[in-house]
Amino acid sequence: MKLLPSLTLSYLAVIGADATAPNPAANSRPQLSITIHDGNFTDIEGLDPTITWENTALLNNDVALEYGIDLSARTTNLASLPRRIWGRASRTFSIPNNDQHTFALSSRLELDVQSMDRIDFQIDGDDDDSDLKLRIVGSAPTEARHIRRARVAFLEFTKGWENDGNRITVNPRYHVGRGRGDVVVTYDADDTLIRVTASGDDQEVTIAQKLNEENMISPTIGSDGALTLAWDRKLGEDSSVRTTLNPNRSVDVEFRDAAWTANVNFPMDDKDMRGATVQMKRDIKF
């Protein structure tokens, strides 16, 4: 496992952190994930178990480090065992001559171990005092001689305002590869949230209405007439279920119960449902 340390060092260099020994009090948390593909529930061939291990540490200069790896729990081939390695470093900075005004900066790198020709990156900036957020997503070749081929794929800003106890956000986004941008505007008024997403070609509106402490419905309608209906129900303190109906496309159900998360997707072909996919996850803490 020589890849993880080199990944961490490159990753910390983005924000100028010193690579020092992790805090011995770091938190380690493995997670088991099982996915059932194409409605195959009859034998192990339909299963795709994955083990995710994550850890955190506090380095010098108040840099918070998170890193992890995804492992295939099914293969017996050691070369195919690791799937994904990732790391994220974050730090809070103070404005010179104004310690009360701070902003946070983080960078995340992710490497597909089975296809090691590129590294995906994500950079986030957060200025709480100005209620402003920035996110940049892209990729870069792993070979230093091809570093000029690094590309930004996605860019977004989010600006928020408080208005008489209600909240308004404006979120312009731009997909560089597709040459397409849009804007998401939200208005959060306690029990009602309105979200408008608009681009040059498409527009859609979502109105989320809280019915009571346990139930919320969220219909979404697009400019092309497409309709989606989501229903969120709280079953207990740590349990909830979200059902999303996409007419003539799919039905999605997400069930959360403490450390367990289960997702079920039923593709729809007219009145027929075929190729169901089930994914189950559980956090395992020691």
C-alpha positions, -999 to 999 in steps of 0.1 A, spaced: 0 0 0 26 26 -10 0 46 -30 -19 60 0 11 80 15 21 95 -19 -16 104 -25 -18 121 8 14 141 3 4 154 -31 -30 162 -17 -18 182 12 5 202 -11 -26 218 -26 -32 238 5 4 240 18 1 217 47 30 199 64 29 161 60 33 150 96 24 119 116 -14 114 121 -31 121 154 -32 88 174 -67 97 184 -78 95 148 -112 79 141 -114 47 120 -147 35 106 -152 6 81 -184 2 62 -198 -28 44 -218 -23 12 -237 -50 -8 -253 -43 -42 -276 -67 -60 -277 -60 -98 -304 -66 -124 -329 -81 -100 -307 -112 -94 -315 -122 -58 -310 -160 -63 -272 -165 -59 -239 -148 -51 -234 -139 -88 -259 -111 -83 -240 -97 -53 -213 -70 -54 -201 -66 -18 -177 -37 -11 -159 -28 21 -151 9 27 -126 19 53 -122 56 64 -100 73 88 -94 109 101 -64 127 116 -54 162 127 -20 173 113 2 203 120 -11 237 110 -46 226 120 -51 206 88 -79 181 91 -72 150 71 -97 123 59 -88 93 38 -102 60 28 -102 30 5 -129 9 -12 -121 -28 -13 -140 -55 -33 -151 -82 -8 -159 -107 -36 -127 -111 -56 -99 -135 -48 -75 -116 -71 -53 -93 -49 -47 -70 -78 -85 -64 -81 -91 -61 -44 -86 -22 -41 -111 -2 -61 -107 34 -50 -84 54 -28 -93 89 -18 -81 117 6 -94 151 17 -76 178 36 -92 209 50 -82 240 69 -97 272 82 -79 305 76 -83 339 91 -84 371 72 -52 392 79 -59 418 106 -94 404 111 -94 372 131 -132 373 133 -136 367 96 -126 332 86 -129 310 55 -125 273 50 -106 256 21 -105 219 13 -92 197 -15 -101 161 -23 -83 136 -45 -97 103 -57 -79 76 -76 -95 46 -94 -70 19 -86 -81 -2 -116 -76 26 -140 -46 47 -126 -41 70 -156 -59 100 -139 -67 115 -105 -100 133 -99 -99 164 -77 -124 186 -59 -117 220 -43 -142 236 -20 -141 271 -5 -165 283 22 -168 318 36 -195 317 63 -193 354 71 -202 362 34 -225 332 31 -206 322 -1 -194 288 -13 -172 277 -42 -167 243 -57 -143 232 -85 -143 196 -99 -119 182 -124 -92 156 -132 -55 154 -140 -32 128 -155 -11 108 -129 20 113 -150 38 145 -142 49 151 -178 12 153 -188 1 176 -160 -8 203 -185 -37 182 -196 -54 188 -162 -90 200 -168 -117 216 -148 -150 198 -155 -175 216 -132 -176 249 -114 -203 264 -91 -209 292 -67 -236 294 -40 -246 327 -24 -271 329 4 -292 355 22 -314 356 52 -347 374 48 -371 378 78 -364 343 90 -365 328 55 -335 318 34 -327 325 -2 -298 309 -22 -286 315 -57 -264 287 -72 -249 293 -107 -233 261 -121 -213 255 -153 -204 221 -168 -172 229 -188 -171 197 -208 -207 200 -220 -205 238 -224 -237 241 -204 -246 262 -174 -277 266 -152 -288 284 -121 -306 270 -91 -326 294 -69 -341 282 -36 -365 298 -12 -368 281 22 -397 293 43 -399 270 73 -423 243 62 -421 251 25 -391 250 2 -392 261 -34 -364 253 -58 -362 266 -94 -335 252 -118 -332 270 -151 -309 268 -181 -312 280 -217 -330 247 -227 -347 234 -196 -365 246 -165 -380 227 -135 -397 237 -103 -397 217 -70 -421 225 -42 -413 206 -10 -441 209 16 -439 196 52 -472 181 61 -464 173 97 -434 162 118 -433 128 100 -442 135 64 -431 157 35 -440 156 -2 -419 171 -30 -434 173 -65 -411 184 -93 -424 195 -128 -402 203 -158 -408 226 -187 -412 194 -209 -441 183 -187 -421 156 -169 -433 150 -133 -415 135 -103 -431 129 -69 -410 123 -37 -424 113 -3 -403 115 28 -415 98 59 -398 98 93 -403 64 110 -384 71 143 -355 90 157 -329 74 134 -352 58 108 -367 73 76 -379 62 42 -379 82 9 -399 70 -20 -395 87 -54 -418 81 -83 -406 89 -119 -436 79 -140 -427 56 -169 -391 56 -157 -385 42 -122 -394 39 -86 -366 46 -61 -369 38 -24 -342 47 2 -346 33 37 -324 45 66 -323 29 100 -294 40 123 -262 24 107 -282 7 79 -290 22 45 -309 4 18 -316 17 -17 -339 -1 -41 -344 10 -78 -371 -4 -99 -368 6 -136 -402 9 -153 -412 -1 -188 -448 10 -191 -465 -11 -165 -436 -36 -162 -407 -34 -137 -375 -52 -146 -339 -52 -136 -343 -41 -100 -311 -31 -82 -308 -33 -44 -279 -17 -24 -274 -21 13 -248 -4 35 -239 -6 71 -214 13 92 -193 -10 114 -178 8 144 -153 -7 169 
